[in-house]
Amino acid sequence: MVCKIADFYIEITNNGQVFHRLCRDYICDNPPYIDFSITVTADDVAYEKSLAKKYTNDDFGDGICATTAAYRKICAEVLQRDAFLMHGCLIEYKNKGYLFTANSGTGKTTHVMQWKKAFGEESVKIINGDKPIIRFIDGKVYAYGTPWNGKEHYGTNGKVELSAIAFLKRSPTNSACKISLENALPLIFSQIMITDSADLARQMELVNTLGEKVSMYEVNCNISAEAAEIAYREMNK
């Protein structure tokens, strides 16, 4: 099976029905070429099952663990091709991309829904609700949808030029301010997957490039449309 993810043609050896269902919008029947190939083995699945058991105490099925193994291998491959995956909710509004990131449970999806409330259901497009890929092409930064789009399955197989990244914090009052890359670095690294210590130098290079080209913001927000309005206004000064 070949999938087109983040404009990479990826040959994936994984015959599980769960994986095929997850990637149905990304399957490419006639790829012009192959950027890279990955194979998910039984050992890979067993490793993911052991991690799930260790950190969540849950027994996930082979199908789900196979998709996680594929995701992990894709992360390693794209990192060598000027791209990386970052945890967050990616939207497009007025042809600009905004990525909202925070620890799980903070309310990324809730905040994005306030953008829809403030600016219009059809005007704000959710490209990916959980794990978009960020890619550098010809001096520009693009963010892409992926099959891994969160428990709500908000997303589409699309891309947008990334304009800003917002680090969300819950607050009774709404505010937003621009922050430096130095202050953003620990927040970024808490939301990306580094597959191996040998990849750390490459990841640092890409994150620094990201900071040079995309503005970073801290957004304190409650569950109101005003939170979206303030965030948008600050990120477009």
N, C-alpha and C positions, 0 to 999 in steps of 0.2 A: 504494500500500500504506500502511495506517495501522498503527502500532505503539503500544502503550501501555507506555511506559517511565517509571518513577518517577512514575506517575500523571499523566503528560503524554500526551495524544493527539497523536502526531507523524505527519504525512503525509510519506512519504519516496518521492521519485521515484528509483528505482534498481531496474532489472529483472533484476539479476544473480542467478543461481541460488545463488551462494555467500551473498549477503546474505539471501535468502529462507530458506535453510537455517539460517543463524546466528540469525535472528529468529523462528523458527517458534513459539516459546512466547510471543512478545510481540505477534503479529499480532492486530489487532482488526478484525473484519469489520463491525461496526455501531457505530462510534464516535458518541457523543452530540454531539460537537463536535470541533473541531481546535484545539489550543493553538498549534501552529506547524507550518510546512512547511519541508522542506529538499529540495534537488535536488543530486544528485551528477552532475557533468558530466565529460566526457572530459578537460578541463583539470585537474579535481580529481584524477582518477585518475593522470594523468601527473605531477602534483606529488608525490603520495604515492610513486609509483615512483621518482622522483628522490631523495626523502628516504631511502627504503629502500636504494637503491644507495649513497648517500653515507655513511650511518651503519652499514650492515650488510654492504655489498658483495654483497647478494643481489638477485636479480631476482624479485620477487614478481609473481604473476599479477594481471590486471586485477580479478578478483573480490575478492581479498584487499585490494587497494589501495582498491577502492570502499567496502568496509566501514570501512576506516580513515578515509577521507574523510568518510563519514557520521558516524562517531564524533566526529571533530573539529568538524563543524558542529553536532552536538547539544550538545557541550560549550559552544560559544559561545552557543547559544540558552538553555540552562538557566541559565547564569550570570546572565542578565537576569531570571530568574524565581526568585530565592532558592534556587539549587541549584548544585552543582558536582560534578564527577567527581574521585574520589581513588583513587590506586593503593593497593591493599591487599586483604586477604582478610577478608571480613565473615561473621561467624557469629551465630547466635542460640542462646542458652542460658538457660533459665528466663525466657523472655520479655524478655530484655535483649540488645541488640546490642553486639558487640565487634568493633572494626576493628583488624586487625594490619597494620602497614605497615613497609616497609623497602626497601632497594635490591633489585633483582632478584637472585635467587640466595642471599639471606640465609637463607631457610628458613621463609617464612610458612606455606606449606602443611604443611610438616613439623611446625611448632608446633601448627597447628590439629588435625592428626591426633593429637597428644598429648592435646588436649582430649577428643577422641572416646575415646581409650584411658582417660583418667582418669575421665570422667563418663558415658560410654555412647555407643555408636555412634548410636543413634536420638535421644538427648537433645540432641546438638550438631548443629545444622543449618547447613550452609554455604549462605549466601544468594548470595554471589558470591566467586569465587576470585581476582579480579584488579582489576576496575574498577567498584566500586559508585558510585552517585550519592548524595550527601548533600543533603538537602532540608530547609528550614526551613518548618514549617507551624504556625500558631497557637501560636507560642512554644515549640514542641518541635522536636527534631532527629530526622529519620528517615533511615535508610540503605536503599537499594534495590538489588536485583539488576538487572543489565543483560545484554544479549546478549554483551558482551565480558567473558568470565569466565575467561580464562587458558587455557593449553595443556592443562590437565587437564579443562577444561570443568566445573568444579564450580560449581553455582549453580542458582538457581530464580528465577522471576518473583515475588518477594515483597518484603516490607519489614519493618523492625523499628525500634523506637525506639532510638537510639544511646545507649549508656551510657558507653562508654569507648573511647579510642584508645590503642593500645600501639605504641610504636616498638621494634622488635625488634633485638637485637644478639646475635651468636653469642658464647657464653661456655662455658667448662668447668663453671662453677657457675651456679646459678639464683638470680636475685634480681629484684625489681621495686620501683620507687619512683615516686611521683607527681612530675611536673615542672610547672613554670610555663608559661604560654602564651608568655612571652618566650623560654624555652629551646626550646619546641616549634615556634615559628614557622619557623625555617629547615628543620626536619625536615618540617613540613607542606608548605612551598612546594617542597620537592624531590620531592614525591609527587603534585602536582596539575598539570593542564594549564592554562596561561594562554594563551589563543588569540591575544591581541593586547595590546600594551602599554597600549592604552586601557582594557582590562578590569582593569588591576592594582588600581585604587582599589576597584572593586566586589568583587574577590576578597579584598582586605584586609578590607573590611567583613564579609564572610561568615565569613572565618577568625576574626576577632575575636569574632563572635557564637558561633561554634563553641566557642572557648575559654572563653566565659562559661558555656556550658551543658553541655559535655562534658568530663570529666576526661581528662587526658593522662598517660601513664605511659611510663617507659623500662623495658623488660623484657630482661634478660640471660638467655639460655636455652641449654640443650643439648637433645639429642634424647631427653628422658625425660618420663614422665607427671608427674614432680615439677615440671617447668617449668610445666606447665599449672596444677597445683594452687597453686603459689606466685603465679602471675600472677592467677588468679581470686581468691585470698584477698586480695591487695593491692588489687585493683580493686573489691572489695566491702566494704572496711572502713567 
